[in-house]
C-alpha cells in the first residue's frame, strides 16, 4: 500500500512540475537562464508578500493570457 501511495505522489508531483514548466514557456521565457528565472520568481514572491495590489494586477494579466488561449 505504501509503495502505491509513493508512486501516486511521484506521478502527481511530476504532472505538477510539467504544468509549471508549461507556464514558463507560455510566458515566453523558455530560453532564459535558470538563474534568471529563479531570481525573478524569488523577487515575485517578495513582492506578493508585501503588496496585495501586485497580486491582483498580475492575476488579471495571467487570466487574460489564459483567456486568449480559448479564443
CHARMM-style PDB file with segment names, atoms N, HN, CA, C and O in Angstrom:
ATOM      1  N   UNK     1       0.824  -1.194   0.000  1.00  0.00      PROA
ATOM      2  CA  UNK     1       0.000   0.000   0.000  1.00  0.00      PROA
ATOM      3  C   UNK     1       0.871   1.262   0.000  1.00  0.00      PROA
ATOM      4  O   UNK     1       0.602   2.207  -0.741  1.00  0.00      PROA
ATOM      5  N   UNK     2       1.909   1.268   0.831  1.00  0.00      PROA
ATOM      6  HN  UNK     2       2.127   0.500   1.433  1.00  0.00      PROA
ATOM      7  CA  UNK     2       2.799   2.424   0.927  1.00  0.00      PROA
ATOM      8  C   UNK     2       3.452   2.696  -0.420  1.00  0.00      PROA
ATOM      9  O   UNK     2       3.598   3.851  -0.818  1.00  0.00      PROA
ATOM     10  N   UNK     3       3.848   1.637  -1.125  1.00  0.00      PROA
ATOM     11  HN  UNK     3       3.730   0.699  -0.801  1.00  0.00      PROA
ATOM     12  CA  UNK     3       4.508   1.785  -2.424  1.00  0.00      PROA
ATOM     13  C   UNK     3       3.576   2.457  -3.427  1.00  0.00      PROA
ATOM     14  O   UNK     3       4.014   3.311  -4.198  1.00  0.00      PROA
ATOM     15  N   UNK     4       2.295   2.082  -3.428  1.00  0.00      PROA
ATOM     16  HN  UNK     4       1.939   1.388  -2.802  1.00  0.00      PROA
ATOM     17  CA  UNK     4       1.320   2.683  -4.330  1.00  0.00      PROA
ATOM     18  C   UNK     4       1.134   4.160  -4.026  1.00  0.00      PROA
ATOM     19  O   UNK     4       1.063   4.985  -4.937  1.00  0.00      PROA
ATOM     20  N   UNK     5       1.057   4.487  -2.754  1.00  0.00      PROA
ATOM     21  HN  UNK     5       1.115   3.817  -2.015  1.00  0.00      PROA
ATOM     22  CA  UNK     5       0.901   5.881  -2.347  1.00  0.00      PROA
ATOM     23  C   UNK     5       2.095   6.705  -2.806  1.00  0.00      PROA
ATOM     24  O   UNK     5       1.929   7.813  -3.317  1.00  0.00      PROA
ATOM     25  N   UNK     6       3.294   6.173  -2.627  1.00  0.00      PROA
ATOM     26  HN  UNK     6       3.429   5.273  -2.212  1.00  0.00      PROA
ATOM     27  CA  UNK     6       4.513   6.871  -3.047  1.00  0.00      PROA
ATOM     28  C   UNK     6       4.539   7.030  -4.555  1.00  0.00      PROA
ATOM     29  O   UNK     6       4.915   8.088  -5.060  1.00  0.00      PROA
ATOM     30  N   UNK     7       4.148   6.003  -5.275  1.00  0.00      PROA
ATOM     31  HN  UNK     7       3.843   5.143  -4.865  1.00  0.00      PROA
ATOM     32  CA  UNK     7       4.120   6.057  -6.734  1.00  0.00      PROA
ATOM     33  C   UNK     7       3.131   7.114  -7.208  1.00  0.00      PROA
ATOM     34  O   UNK     7       3.438   7.886  -8.117  1.00  0.00      PROA
ATOM     35  N   UNK     8       1.953   7.155  -6.604  1.00  0.00      PROA
ATOM     36  HN  UNK     8       1.703   6.528  -5.866  1.00  0.00      PROA
ATOM     37  CA  UNK     8       0.945   8.161  -6.976  1.00  0.00      PROA
ATOM     38  C   UNK     8       1.429   9.570  -6.643  1.00  0.00      PROA
ATOM     39  O   UNK     8       1.200  10.502  -7.414  1.00  0.00      PROA
ATOM     40  N   UNK     9       2.088   9.728  -5.516  1.00  0.00      PROA
ATOM     41  HN  UNK     9       2.274   8.970  -4.890  1.00  0.00      PROA
ATOM     42  CA  UNK     9       2.607  11.037  -5.129  1.00  0.00      PROA
ATOM     43  C   UNK     9       3.663  11.500  -6.133  1.00  0.00      PROA
ATOM     44  O   UNK     9       3.695  12.674  -6.502  1.00  0.00      PROA
ATOM     45  N   UNK    10       4.517  10.592  -6.570  1.00  0.00      PROA
ATOM     46  HN  UNK    10       4.491   9.638  -6.270  1.00  0.00      PROA
ATOM     47  CA  UNK    10       5.541  10.952  -7.566  1.00  0.00      PROA
ATOM     48  C   UNK    10       4.901  11.344  -8.885  1.00  0.00      PROA
ATOM     49  O   UNK    10       5.336  12.305  -9.520  1.00  0.00      PROA
ATOM     50  N   UNK    11       3.887  10.627  -9.301  1.00  0.00      PROA
ATOM     51  HN  UNK    11       3.533   9.846  -8.785  1.00  0.00      PROA
ATOM     52  CA  UNK    11       3.187  10.959 -10.546  1.00  0.00      PROA
ATOM     53  C   UNK    11       2.540  12.328 -10.451  1.00  0.00      PROA
ATOM     54  O   UNK    11       2.636  13.130 -11.380  1.00  0.00      PROA
ATOM     55  N   UNK    12       1.891  12.594  -9.346  1.00  0.00      PROA
ATOM     56  HN  UNK    12       1.814  11.943  -8.592  1.00  0.00      PROA
ATOM     57  CA  UNK    12       1.247  13.889  -9.137  1.00  0.00      PROA
ATOM     58  C   UNK    12       2.286  15.003  -9.149  1.00  0.00      PROA
ATOM     59  O   UNK    12       2.073  16.046  -9.768  1.00  0.00      PROA
ATOM     60  N   UNK    13       3.399  14.788  -8.473  1.00  0.00      PROA
ATOM     61  HN  UNK    13       3.572  13.941  -7.970  1.00  0.00      PROA
ATOM     62  CA  UNK    13       4.481  15.772  -8.432  1.00  0.00      PROA
ATOM     63  C   UNK    13       5.030  16.028  -9.836  1.00  0.00      PROA
ATOM     64  O   UNK    13       5.280  17.175 -10.207  1.00  0.00      PROA
ATOM     65  N   UNK    14       5.213  14.978 -10.603  1.00  0.00      PROA
ATOM     66  HN  UNK    14       5.009  14.046 -10.302  1.00  0.00      PROA
ATOM     67  CA  UNK    14       5.736  15.119 -11.963  1.00  0.00      PROA
ATOM     68  C   UNK    14       4.775  15.907 -12.838  1.00  0.00      PROA
ATOM     69  O   UNK    14       5.205  16.787 -13.584  1.00  0.00      PROA
ATOM     70  N   UNK    15       3.484  15.610 -12.763  1.00  0.00      PROA
ATOM     71  HN  UNK    15       3.134  14.895 -12.157  1.00  0.00      PROA
ATOM     72  CA  UNK    15       2.487  16.345 -13.552  1.00  0.00      PROA
ATOM     73  C   UNK    15       2.478  17.827 -13.194  1.00  0.00      PROA
ATOM     74  O   UNK    15       2.365  18.689 -14.065  1.00  0.00      PROA
ATOM     75  N   UNK    16       2.597  18.107 -11.906  1.00  0.00      PROA
ATOM     76  HN  UNK    16       2.689  17.406 -11.198  1.00  0.00      PROA
ATOM     77  CA  UNK    16       2.599  19.492 -11.454  1.00  0.00      PROA
ATOM     78  C   UNK    16       3.833  20.234 -11.994  1.00  0.00      PROA
ATOM     79  O   UNK    16       3.722  21.376 -12.441  1.00  0.00      PROA
ATOM     80  N   UNK    17       4.980  19.599 -11.953  1.00  0.00      PROA
ATOM     81  HN  UNK    17       5.069  18.672 -11.590  1.00  0.00      PROA
ATOM     82  CA  UNK    17       6.208  20.228 -12.456  1.00  0.00      PROA
ATOM     83  C   UNK    17       6.131  20.471 -13.962  1.00  0.00      PROA
ATOM     84  O   UNK    17       6.590  21.506 -14.445  1.00  0.00      PROA
ATOM     85  N   UNK    18       5.563  19.542 -14.694  1.00  0.00      PROA
ATOM     86  HN  UNK    18       5.190  18.701 -14.301  1.00  0.00      PROA
ATOM     87  CA  UNK    18       5.396  19.723 -16.136  1.00  0.00      PROA
ATOM     88  C   UNK    18       4.476  20.907 -16.410  1.00  0.00      PROA
ATOM     89  O   UNK    18       4.753  21.724 -17.289  1.00  0.00      PROA
ATOM     90  N   UNK    19       3.386  21.000 -15.661  1.00  0.00      PROA
ATOM     91  HN  UNK    19       3.160  20.337 -14.948  1.00  0.00      PROA
ATOM     92  CA  UNK    19       2.450  22.116 -15.843  1.00  0.00      PROA
ATOM     93  C   UNK    19       3.130  23.446 -15.529  1.00  0.00      PROA
ATOM     94  O   UNK    19       2.927  24.427 -16.244  1.00  0.00      PROA
ATOM     95  N   UNK    20       3.929  23.488 -14.474  1.00  0.00      PROA
ATOM     96  HN  UNK    20       4.094  22.691 -13.893  1.00  0.00      PROA
ATOM     97  CA  UNK    20       4.632  24.718 -14.119  1.00  0.00      PROA
ATOM     98  C   UNK    20       5.654  25.089 -15.195  1.00  0.00      PROA
ATOM     99  O   UNK    20       5.834  26.267 -15.503  1.00  0.00      PROA
ATOM    100  N   UNK    21       6.310  24.101 -15.755  1.00  0.00      PROA
ATOM    101  HN  UNK    21       6.164  23.144 -15.504  1.00  0.00      PROA
ATOM    102  CA  UNK    21       7.231  24.358 -16.865  1.00  0.00      PROA
ATOM    103  C   UNK    21       6.494  24.930 -18.063  1.00  0.00      PROA
ATOM    104  O   UNK    21       7.021  25.788 -18.771  1.00  0.00      PROA
ATOM    105  N   UNK    22       5.289  24.464 -18.287  1.00  0.00      PROA
ATOM    106  HN  UNK    22       4.861  23.767 -17.712  1.00  0.00      PROA
ATOM    107  CA  UNK    22       4.473  24.991 -19.378  1.00  0.00      PROA
ATOM    108  C   UNK    22       4.166  26.471 -19.194  1.00  0.00      PROA
ATOM    109  O   UNK    22       4.047  27.208 -20.172  1.00  0.00      PROA
ATOM    110  N   UNK    23       4.039  26.904 -17.950  1.00  0.00      PROA
ATOM    111  HN  UNK    23       4.136  26.305 -17.155  1.00  0.00      PROA
ATOM    112  CA  UNK    23       3.807  28.322 -17.691  1.00  0.00      PROA
ATOM    113  C   UNK    23       5.029  29.161 -18.086  1.00  0.00      PROA
ATOM    114  O   UNK    23       4.887  30.275 -18.590  1.00  0.00      PROA
ATOM    115  N   UNK    24       6.210  28.625 -17.855  1.00  0.00      PROA
ATOM    116  HN  UNK    24       6.325  27.720 -17.445  1.00  0.00      PROA
ATOM    117  CA  UNK    24       7.438  29.322 -18.256  1.00  0.00      PROA
ATOM    118  C   UNK    24       7.450  29.492 -19.777  1.00  0.00      PROA
ATOM    119  O   UNK    24       7.784  30.562 -20.286  1.00  0.00      PROA
ATOM    120  N   UNK    25       7.091  28.447 -20.483  1.00  0.00      PROA
ATOM    121  HN  UNK    25       6.820  27.578 -20.069  1.00  0.00      PROA
ATOM    122  CA  UNK    25       7.047  28.502 -21.946  1.00  0.00      PROA
ATOM    123  C   UNK    25       5.981  29.492 -22.400  1.00  0.00      PROA
ATOM    124  O   UNK    25       6.234  30.316 -23.278  1.00  0.00      PROA
ATOM    125  N   UNK    26       4.796  29.418 -21.811  1.00  0.00      PROA
ATOM    126  HN  UNK    26       4.590  28.749 -21.097  1.00  0.00      PROA
ATOM    127  CA  UNK    26       3.694  30.305 -22.190  1.00  0.00      PROA
ATOM    128  C   UNK    26       4.055  31.775 -21.982  1.00  0.00      PROA
ATOM    129  O   UNK    26       3.619  32.644 -22.737  1.00  0.00      PROA
ATOM    130  N   UNK    27       4.851  32.041 -20.958  1.00  0.00      PROA
ATOM    131  HN  UNK    27       5.206  31.335 -20.345  1.00  0.00      PROA
ATOM    132  CA  UNK    27       5.260  33.421 -20.667  1.00  0.00      PROA
ATOM    133  C   UNK    27       6.352  33.911 -21.618  1.00  0.00      PROA
ATOM    134  O   UNK    27       6.754  35.073 -21.555  1.00  0.00      PROA
ATOM    135  N   UNK    28       6.835  33.024 -22.501  1.00  0.00      PROA
ATOM    136  HN  UNK    28       6.509  32.081 -22.552  1.00  0.00      PROA
ATOM    137  CA  UNK    28       7.872  33.423 -23.451  1.00  0.00      PROA
ATOM    138  C   UNK    28       9.276  33.413 -22.858  1.00  0.00      PROA
ATOM    139  O   UNK    28      10.171  34.104 -23.346  1.00  0.00      PROA
ATOM    140  N   UNK    29       9.460  32.628 -21.806  1.00  0.00      PROA
ATOM    141  HN  UNK    29       8.733  32.068 -21.409  1.00  0.00      PROA
ATOM    142  CA  UNK    29      10.745  32.605 -21.110  1.00  0.00      PROA
ATOM    143  C   UNK    29      11.514  31.297 -21.288  1.00  0.00      PROA
ATOM    144  O   UNK    29      12.436  31.012 -20.525  1.00  0.00      PROA
ATOM    145  N   UNK    30      11.147  30.517 -22.271  1.00  0.00      PROA
ATOM    146  HN  UNK    30      10.398  30.749 -22.892  1.00  0.00      PROA
ATOM    147  CA  UNK    30      11.726  29.193 -22.491  1.00  0.00      PROA
ATOM    148  C   UNK    30      13.250  29.210 -22.555  1.00  0.00      PROA
ATOM    149  O   UNK    30      13.898  28.297 -22.042  1.00  0.00      PROA
ATOM    150  N   UNK    31      13.825  30.228 -23.173  1.00  0.00      PROA
ATOM    151  HN  UNK    31      13.298  30.969 -23.590  1.00  0.00      PROA
ATOM    152  CA  UNK    31      15.257  30.210 -23.424  1.00  0.00      PROA
ATOM    153  C   UNK    31      16.066  31.051 -22.432  1.00  0.00      PROA
ATOM    154  O   UNK    31      17.261  31.269 -22.629  1.00  0.00      PROA
ATOM    155  N   UNK    32      15.419  31.516 -21.377  1.00  0.00      PROA
ATOM    156  HN  UNK    32      14.448  31.339 -21.216  1.00  0.00      PROA
ATOM    157  CA  UNK    32      16.134  32.281 -20.357  1.00  0.00      PROA
ATOM    158  C   UNK    32      16.921  31.323 -19.454  1.00  0.00      PROA
ATOM    159  O   UNK    32      16.573  30.150 -19.315  1.00  0.00      PROA
ATOM    160  N   UNK    33      17.968  31.843 -18.857  1.00  0.00      PROA
ATOM    161  HN  UNK    33      18.250  32.796 -18.970  1.00  0.00      PROA
ATOM    162  CA  UNK    33      18.782  31.029 -17.955  1.00  0.00      PROA
ATOM    163  C   UNK    33      17.994  30.719 -16.693  1.00  0.00      PROA
ATOM    164  O   UNK    33      17.186  31.522 -16.227  1.00  0.00      PROA
ATOM    165  N   UNK    34      18.246  29.541 -16.157  1.00  0.00      PROA
ATOM    166  HN  UNK    34      18.903  28.889 -16.536  1.00  0.00      PROA
ATOM    167  CA  UNK    34      17.527  29.113 -14.955  1.00  0.00      PROA
ATOM    168  C   UNK    34      17.758  30.058 -13.790  1.00  0.00      PROA
ATOM    169  O   UNK    34      16.842  30.307 -13.007  1.00  0.00      PROA
ATOM    170  N   UNK    35      18.969  30.587 -13.662  1.00  0.00      PROA
ATOM    171  HN  UNK    35      19.714  30.384 -14.299  1.00  0.00      PROA
ATOM    172  CA  UNK    35      19.260  31.509 -12.561  1.00  0.00      PROA
ATOM    173  C   UNK    35      18.393  32.757 -12.668  1.00  0.00      PROA
ATOM    174  O   UNK    35      17.908  33.261 -11.655  1.00  0.00      PROA
ATOM    175  N   UNK    36      18.195  33.255 -13.869  1.00  0.00      PROA
ATOM    176  HN  UNK    36      18.589  32.846 -14.692  1.00  0.00      PROA
ATOM    177  CA  UNK    36      17.343  34.427 -14.065  1.00  0.00      PROA
ATOM    178  C   UNK    36      15.904  34.104 -13.683  1.00  0.00      PROA
ATOM    179  O   UNK    36      15.254  34.889 -12.993  1.00  0.00      PROA
ATOM    180  N   UNK    37      15.408  32.963 -14.123  1.00  0.00      PROA
ATOM    181  HN  UNK    37      15.936  32.326 -14.684  1.00  0.00      PROA
ATOM    182  CA  UNK    37      14.034  32.570 -13.815  1.00  0.00      PROA
ATOM    183  C   UNK    37      13.837  32.416 -12.311  1.00  0.00      PROA
ATOM    184  O   UNK    37      12.835  32.876 -11.763  1.00  0.00      PROA
ATOM    185  N   UNK    38      14.781  31.774 -11.651  1.00  0.00      PROA
ATOM    186  HN  UNK    38      15.595  31.400 -12.096  1.00  0.00      PROA
ATOM    187  CA  UNK    38      14.662  31.603 -10.207  1.00  0.00      PROA
ATOM    188  C   UNK    38      14.720  32.954  -9.496  1.00  0.00      PROA
ATOM    189  O   UNK    38      13.941  33.215  -8.580  1.00  0.00      PROA
ATOM    190  N   UNK    39      15.635  33.796  -9.917  1.00  0.00      PROA
ATOM    191  HN  UNK    39      16.268  33.584 -10.661  1.00  0.00      PROA
ATOM    192  CA  UNK    39      15.720  35.127  -9.320  1.00  0.00      PROA
ATOM    193  C   UNK    39      14.437  35.916  -9.498  1.00  0.00      PROA
ATOM    194  O   UNK    39      13.984  36.598  -8.579  1.00  0.00      PROA
ATOM    195  N   UNK    40      13.854  35.823 -10.683  1.00  0.00      PROA
ATOM    196  HN  UNK    40      14.221  35.269 -11.430  1.00  0.00      PROA
ATOM    197  CA  UNK    40      12.600  36.528 -10.951  1.00  0.00      PROA
ATOM    198  C   UNK    40      11.480  35.989 -10.067  1.00  0.00      PROA
ATOM    199  O   UNK    40      10.666  36.763  -9.562  1.00  0.00      PROA
ATOM    200  N   UNK    41      11.428  34.688  -9.877  1.00  0.00      PROA
ATOM    201  HN  UNK    41      12.089  34.060 -10.288  1.00  0.00      PROA
ATOM    202  CA  UNK    41      10.373  34.106  -9.047  1.00  0.00      PROA
ATOM    203  C   UNK    41      10.570  34.445  -7.572  1.00  0.00      PROA
ATOM    204  O   UNK    41       9.593  34.653  -6.851  1.00  0.00      PROA
ATOM    205  N   UNK    42      11.824  34.501  -7.113  1.00  0.00      PROA
ATOM    206  HN  UNK    42      12.617  34.332  -7.698  1.00  0.00      PROA
ATOM    207  CA  UNK    42      12.087  34.895  -5.730  1.00  0.00      PROA
ATOM    208  C   UNK    42      11.654  36.342  -5.517  1.00  0.00      PROA
ATOM    209  O   UNK    42      11.020  36.668  -4.513  1.00  0.00      PROA
ATOM    210  N   UNK    43      11.998  37.198  -6.462  1.00  0.00      PROA
ATOM    211  HN  UNK    43      12.513  36.933  -7.278  1.00  0.00      PROA
ATOM    212  CA  UNK    43      11.584  38.606  -6.374  1.00  0.00      PROA
ATOM    213  C   UNK    43      10.063  38.721  -6.399  1.00  0.00      PROA
ATOM    214  O   UNK    43       9.487  39.514  -5.655  1.00  0.00      PROA
ATOM    215  N   UNK    44       9.422  37.943  -7.239  1.00  0.00      PROA
ATOM    216  HN  UNK    44       9.890  37.299  -7.843  1.00  0.00      PROA
ATOM    217  CA  UNK    44       7.955  37.953  -7.299  1.00  0.00      PROA
ATOM    218  C   UNK    44       7.358  37.548  -5.962  1.00  0.00      PROA
ATOM    219  O   UNK    44       6.413  38.179  -5.488  1.00  0.00      PROA
ATOM    220  N   UNK    45       7.900  36.502  -5.348  1.00  0.00      PROA
ATOM    221  HN  UNK    45       8.667  35.989  -5.733  1.00  0.00      PROA
ATOM    222  CA  UNK    45       7.390  36.057  -4.051  1.00  0.00      PROA
ATOM    223  C   UNK    45       7.511  37.180  -3.018  1.00  0.00      PROA
ATOM    224  O   UNK    45       6.605  37.382  -2.210  1.00  0.00      PROA
ATOM    225  N   UNK    46       8.615  37.900  -3.045  1.00  0.00      PROA
ATOM    226  HN  UNK    46       9.351  37.736  -3.701  1.00  0.00      PROA
ATOM    227  CA  UNK    46       8.794  39.023  -2.113  1.00  0.00      PROA
ATOM    228  C   UNK    46       7.753  40.106  -2.357  1.00  0.00      PROA
ATOM    229  O   UNK    46       7.162  40.635  -1.417  1.00  0.00      PROA
ATOM    230  N   UNK    47       7.537  40.429  -3.618  1.00  0.00      PROA
ATOM    231  HN  UNK    47       8.018  39.999  -4.383  1.00  0.00      PROA
ATOM    232  CA  UNK    47       6.553  41.467  -3.945  1.00  0.00      PROA
ATOM    233  C   UNK    47       5.139  41.056  -3.545  1.00  0.00      PROA
ATOM    234  O   UNK    47       4.370  41.865  -3.026  1.00  0.00      PROA
ATOM    235  N   UNK    48       4.804  39.790  -3.793  1.00  0.00      PROA
ATOM    236  HN  UNK    48       5.428  39.133  -4.214  1.00  0.00      PROA
ATOM    237  CA  UNK    48       3.462  39.316  -3.461  1.00  0.00      PROA
ATOM    238  C   UNK    48       3.221  39.350  -1.957  1.00  0.00      PROA
ATOM    239  O   UNK    48       2.102  39.602  -1.509  1.00  0.00      PROA
ATOM    240  N   UNK    49       4.259  39.099  -1.186  1.00  0.00      PROA
ATOM    241  HN  UNK    49       5.168  38.895  -1.550  1.00  0.00      PROA
ATOM    242  CA  UNK    49       4.125  39.131   0.273  1.00  0.00      PROA
ATOM    243  C   UNK    49       3.985  40.543   0.817  1.00  0.00      PROA
ATOM    244  O   UNK    49       3.465  40.734   1.916  1.00  0.00      PROA
ATOM    245  N   UNK    50       4.440  41.531   0.064  1.00  0.00      PROA
ATOM    246  HN  UNK    50       4.863  41.376  -0.829  1.00  0.00      PROA
ATOM    247  CA  UNK    50       4.424  42.893   0.586  1.00  0.00      PROA
ATOM    248  C   UNK    50       3.384  43.803  -0.076  1.00  0.00      PROA
ATOM    249  O   UNK    50       3.175  44.927   0.382  1.00  0.00      PROA
ATOM    250  N   UNK    51       2.728  43.336  -1.149  1.00  0.00      PROA
ATOM    251  HN  UNK    51       2.897  42.424  -1.522  1.00  0.00      PROA
ATOM    252  CA  UNK    51       1.824  44.219  -1.884  1.00  0.00      PROA
ATOM    253  C   UNK    51       0.652  43.422  -2.462  1.00  0.00      PROA
ATOM    254  O   UNK    51       0.786  42.766  -3.495  1.00  0.00      PROA
ATOM    255  N   UNK    52      -0.477  43.487  -1.796  1.00  0.00      PROA
ATOM    256  HN  UNK    52      -0.585  44.020  -0.957  1.00  0.00      PROA
ATOM    257  CA  UNK    52      -1.669  42.758  -2.250  1.00  0.00      PROA
ATOM    258  C   UNK    52      -2.135  43.252  -3.619  1.00  0.00      PROA
ATOM    259  O   UNK    52      -2.660  42.468  -4.409  1.00  0.00      PROA
ATOM    260  N   UNK    53      -1.953  44.519  -3.904  1.00  0.00      PROA
ATOM    261  HN  UNK    53      -1.526  45.156  -3.262  1.00  0.00      PROA
ATOM    262  CA  UNK    53      -2.357  45.054  -5.198  1.00  0.00      PROA
ATOM    263  C   UNK    53      -1.574  44.432  -6.342  1.00  0.00      PROA
ATOM    264  O   UNK    53      -2.103  44.248  -7.438  1.00  0.00      PROA
ATOM    265  N   UNK    54      -0.318  44.110  -6.086  1.00  0.00      PROA
ATOM    266  HN  UNK    54       0.112  44.260  -5.195  1.00  0.00      PROA
ATOM    267  CA  UNK    54       0.508  43.465  -7.109  1.00  0.00      PROA
ATOM    268  C   UNK    54      -0.039  42.084  -7.445  1.00  0.00      PROA
ATOM    269  O   UNK    54      -0.040  41.686  -8.610  1.00  0.00      PROA
ATOM    270  N   UNK    55      -0.494  41.369  -6.461  1.00  0.00      PROA
ATOM    271  HN  UNK    55      -0.494  41.693  -5.515  1.00  0.00      PROA
ATOM    272  CA  UNK    55      -1.087  40.038  -6.686  1.00  0.00      PROA
ATOM    273  C   UNK    55      -2.307  40.159  -7.595  1.00  0.00      PROA
ATOM    274  O   UNK    55      -2.459  39.389  -8.543  1.00  0.00      PROA
ATOM    275  N   UNK    56      -3.160  41.112  -7.310  1.00  0.00      PROA
ATOM    276  HN  UNK    56      -3.037  41.738  -6.540  1.00  0.00      PROA
ATOM    277  CA  UNK    56      -4.365  41.315  -8.124  1.00  0.00      PROA
ATOM    278  C   UNK    56      -4.009  41.717  -9.553  1.00  0.00      PROA
ATOM    279  O   UNK    56      -4.594  41.207 -10.509  1.00  0.00      PROA
ATOM    280  N   UNK    57      -3.054  42.626  -9.695  1.00  0.00      PROA
ATOM    281  HN  UNK    57      -2.579  43.040  -8.919  1.00  0.00      PROA
ATOM    282  CA  UNK    57      -2.644  43.093 -11.024  1.00  0.00      PROA
ATOM    283  C   UNK    57      -2.087  41.945 -11.856  1.00  0.00      PROA
ATOM    284  O   UNK    57      -2.455  41.788 -13.020  1.00  0.00      PROA
ATOM    285  N   UNK    58      -1.215  41.154 -11.278  1.00  0.00      PROA
ATOM    286  HN  UNK    58      -0.916  41.281 -10.332  1.00  0.00      PROA
ATOM    287  CA  UNK    58      -0.598  40.053 -12.016  1.00  0.00      PROA
ATOM    288  C   UNK    58      -1.586  38.931 -12.298  1.00  0.00      PROA
ATOM    289  O   UNK    58      -1.502  38.274 -13.336  1.00  0.00      PROA
ATOM    290  N   UNK    59      -2.523  38.709 -11.377  1.00  0.00      PROA
ATOM    291  HN  UNK    59      -2.591  39.243 -10.534  1.00  0.00      PROA
ATOM    292  CA  UNK    59      -3.563  37.708 -11.607  1.00  0.00      PROA
ATOM    293  C   UNK    59      -4.413  38.096 -12.815  1.00  0.00      PROA
ATOM    294  O   UNK    59      -4.777  37.240 -13.621  1.00  0.00      PROA
ATOM    295  N   UNK    60      -4.723  39.359 -12.936  1.00  0.00      PROA
ATOM    296  HN  UNK    60      -4.427  40.054 -12.281  1.00  0.00      PROA
ATOM    297  CA  UNK    60      -5.516  39.836 -14.078  1.00  0.00      PROA
ATOM    298  C   UNK    60      -4.758  39.622 -15.396  1.00  0.00      PROA
ATOM    299  O   UNK    60      -5.347  39.220 -16.399  1.00  0.00      PROA
ATOM    300  N   UNK    61      -3.474  39.889 -15.383  1.00  0.00      PROA
ATOM    301  HN  UNK    61      -2.995  40.216 -14.568  1.00  0.00      PROA
ATOM    302  CA  UNK    61      -2.658  39.681 -16.590  1.00  0.00      PROA
ATOM    303  C   UNK    61      -2.658  38.200 -16.974  1.00  0.00      PROA
ATOM    304  O   UNK    61      -2.835  37.854 -18.142  1.00  0.00      PROA
ATOM    305  N   UNK    62      -2.460  37.339 -15.988  1.00  0.00      PROA
ATOM    306  HN  UNK    62      -2.317  37.620 -15.039  1.00  0.00      PROA
ATOM    307  CA  UNK    62      -2.443  35.899 -16.247  1.00  0.00      PROA
ATOM    308  C   UNK    62      -3.782  35.375 -16.722  1.00  0.00      PROA
ATOM    309  O   UNK    62      -3.845  34.547 -17.630  1.00  0.00      PROA
ATOM    310  N   UNK    63      -4.854  35.856 -16.110  1.00  0.00      PROA
ATOM    311  HN  UNK    63      -4.803  36.528 -15.372  1.00  0.00      PROA
ATOM    312  CA  UNK    63      -6.191  35.420 -16.520  1.00  0.00      PROA
ATOM    313  C   UNK    63      -6.456  35.811 -17.968  1.00  0.00      PROA
ATOM    314  O   UNK    63      -7.058  35.048 -18.723  1.00  0.00      PROA
ATOM    315  N   UNK    64      -6.008  36.991 -18.348  1.00  0.00      PROA
ATOM    316  HN  UNK    64      -5.519  37.611 -17.734  1.00  0.00      PROA
ATOM    317  CA  UNK    64      -6.176  37.451 -19.738  1.00  0.00      PROA
ATOM    318  C   UNK    64      -5.389  36.565 -20.706  1.00  0.00      PROA
ATOM    319  O   UNK    64      -5.863  36.258 -21.799  1.00  0.00      PROA
ATOM    320  N   UNK    65      -4.190  36.160 -20.299  1.00  0.00      PROA
ATOM    321  HN  UNK    65      -3.805  36.409 -19.410  1.00  0.00      PROA
ATOM    322  CA  UNK    65      -3.373  35.295 -21.145  1.00  0.00      PROA
ATOM    323  C   UNK    65      -4.039  33.915 -21.323  1.00  0.00      PROA
ATOM    324  O   UNK    65      -4.032  33.361 -22.422  1.00  0.00      PROA
ATOM    325  N   UNK    66      -4.600  33.377 -20.260  1.00  0.00      PROA
ATOM    326  HN  UNK    66      -4.605  33.827 -19.367  1.00  0.00      PROA
ATOM    327  CA  UNK    66      -5.295  32.081 -20.374  1.00  0.00      PROA
ATOM    328  C   UNK    66      -6.548  32.244 -21.228  1.00  0.00      PROA
ATOM    329  O   UNK    66      -6.878  31.355 -22.012  1.00  0.00      PROA
ATOM    330  N   UNK    67      -7.236  33.347 -21.089  1.00  0.00      PROA
ATOM    331  HN  UNK    67      -6.968  34.069 -20.452  1.00  0.00      PROA
ATOM    332  CA  UNK    67      -8.455  33.606 -21.852  1.00  0.00      PROA
ATOM    333  C   UNK    67      -8.144  33.639 -23.357  1.00  0.00      PROA
ATOM    334  O   UNK    67      -8.937  33.157 -24.165  1.00  0.00      PROA
ATOM    335  N   UNK    68      -7.005  34.201 -23.723  1.00  0.00      PROA
ATOM    336  HN  UNK    68      -6.361  34.592 -23.066  1.00  0.00      PROA
ATOM    337  CA  UNK    68      -6.650  34.290 -25.136  1.00  0.00      PROA
ATOM    338  C   UNK    68      -6.359  32.915 -25.729  1.00  0.00      PROA
ATOM    339  O   UNK    68      -6.418  32.753 -26.948  1.00  0.00      PROA
ATOM    340  N   UNK    69      -6.047  31.923 -24.897  1.00  0.00      PROA
ATOM    341  HN  UNK    69      -5.999  32.055 -23.907  1.00  0.00      PROA
ATOM    342  CA  UNK    69      -5.842  30.544 -25.378  1.00  0.00      PROA
ATOM    343  C   UNK    69      -7.139  29.948 -25.894  1.00  0.00      PROA
ATOM    344  O   UNK    69      -7.141  29.195 -26.868  1.00  0.00      PROA
ATOM    345  N   UNK    70      -8.233  30.283 -25.245  1.00  0.00      PROA
ATOM    346  HN  UNK    70      -8.231  30.895 -24.454  1.00  0.00      PROA
ATOM    347  CA  UNK    70      -9.538  29.714 -25.561  1.00  0.00      PROA
ATOM    348  C   UNK    70     -10.099  30.311 -26.829  1.00  0.00      PROA
ATOM    349  O   UNK    70     -10.777  29.623 -27.594  1.00  0.00      PROA
ATOM    350  N   UNK    71      -9.828  31.578 -27.062  1.00  0.00      PROA
ATOM    351  HN  UNK    71      -9.277  32.136 -26.441  1.00  0.00      PROA
ATOM    352  CA  UNK    71     -10.418  32.268 -28.204  1.00  0.00      PROA
ATOM    353  C   UNK    71      -9.768  31.903 -29.497  1.00  0.00      PROA
ATOM    354  OT1 UNK    71     -10.160  32.407 -30.549  1.00  0.00      PROA
TER     355      UNK     71
END
